Amino acid sequence: MPENPEERDIVAILTPVPNGKVLAALCAVNGAHGQVIETSAGAFAVLDDASEGAADKAGEAISAFVKTQPVLAMERRAGQLTVTKWEAGENKGTLPPGLALDQAPGAITTLLTGAQTIDELAETHADKVFSARTGRIKALRDLRKLAKQAKAQQQG
């Protein structure tokens, strides 16, 4: 693995999901392990697996859950950024990176440009970082618990 953060391959999923814990559990349920950072524009996941096809697999799975809003699967390989739009589990094609990142949170931009690593972002956003590295059963339990909490907040 390259020492320079600007040379590392990165796979990240930007979602409209406002709760980082929910996205972390969704990622874990779908085998997309990594770290999740919650931002004002939604949570995003940086996957441990930066291999070819990992972004598509995660984009398809997460967008199938979100359904009504797009999810962006972003890959940086050899300094080249590719952004794919996913909706309801379907690939809707690539977007120009500049357009896709125009309104993205600064944390995404600094990560994808290599200015900061996910670990450096986690240090400065400790209360907004969640692990997506649990097993599927635990992640399903977490999702159930979070759904109950959300329902109670809506009713209360």
PyMOL commands that set and color helices and strands:
alter all, ss='L'
color gray80, all
select helices_A, chain A and resi 5-7+20-29+54-66+97-101+106-113+118-124+126-128+136-155
alter helices_A, ss='H'
color red, helices_A
select strands_A, chain A and resi 10-14+34-39+42-47+71-77+80-87+90-95+129-131
alter strands_A, ss='S'
color yellow, strands_A
deselect
rebuild
show_as cartoon
